[in-house]
Amino acid sequence: MRALIALSVVTAVAAPANPPAFQSCPIHLVASRKGENHVMFHGVSPDGRTLAVGWDRGSDSSVERGAYLLDLRTGRRTQLRGINNAPSFSPDGRLLVSANYSSDRQLRTEVVELDRRTGRTRSYASSPAAEWLASYSADGKWILFNSTRSGSSDLYRVRRSDGRIEQITSDPRYEAHAHYFGRDGKLIFHRQTDGDNYDIVIRDVRTGQERLIGATPAEEAYPAVSPDGRWIAFSAVTGSGAEPHLFIMRADGSDRRQLTNDSAKDAYSAWAPNGRALHFVRFESDGSKIYRLAMRNGVCVR
């Protein structure tokens, strides 16, 4: 395994002191089923027509898991074989990659890729540790994921052509929810700073330079960059003991706006390819569900 760790130079871009405006955006239920949890991780297809969803039901030794593709126009579900967690699409839409739960039903996962045309699966970077939240680079050559194989949750990538693994970060603090954005090799992810506080980090993979975006003493996590690179959707808490709500801010950390205000946790947002919708997961008491809200130029559409 090759290390790709460079000395990190961190620049902080602080959030404004004034409280963010609350837009009270209307939301629409997209995926749910009684007695099940439905989740996603950057699961919107490149053409914007399909959502890749992971589901589970039951508990402990009786838990069942699976995944399906949801046609966002018709609501039709197509179950996926070989995938049992929320997958991400490759840039061309042909492949899906997921952090699959292992067959022994323990809390161990491995990176598995599914070819939608052939139905064949391929495993990458197998280890006794847990791997999570896999996604593709913009050119489709790399799969990015976080893993506990180093003892803490760090970021890694594996090259699809030969399976070569590179460690990107090495920090004792928890790091996760990473994805590439743009075409210049930058990552965005969240890193635990103290207790329940998380900050959003942008990292240049080549140089190792990092900058914090919108950092406050509270939690900012689960970032997602809009297709045009102008906006970052994320989740943040607004008070002690509160659940995270959905926010957006400009790419430089300014103009922070609150989009949701429910008592449940809102997280794992994903943009539509045209930037006109955000899908996200709401963790309600009777199971997690996927919702959508319409967006245009940083403002939710009523």
ABEGO torsion letter per residue (X at the ends): XBBABBBBBBBBBBBBABBBBBAGBBBBBABBBBGBBBBBBGABBAAGABBBBBBBBEBEAABBBBBBBBBAAAGBBBBBBGBABBBBBBAAGABBBBBBBBAAGBBBBBBBBBBAAAGBBBBBGBBABBBBGBBBBAAGABBBBBBAAAGBBBBBBBBAAAGBBBBABBBABBBBGBBBBEAAGBBBBBBBABEABBBBBBBBAAAGBBBBBGBBABBBBGBBBBAAGABBBBBBBABBGBBBBBBBBBAAGBGBBBABABABBBBGBBBBAAGABBBBBBBBAAEBBBBBBBBBGGBBBX
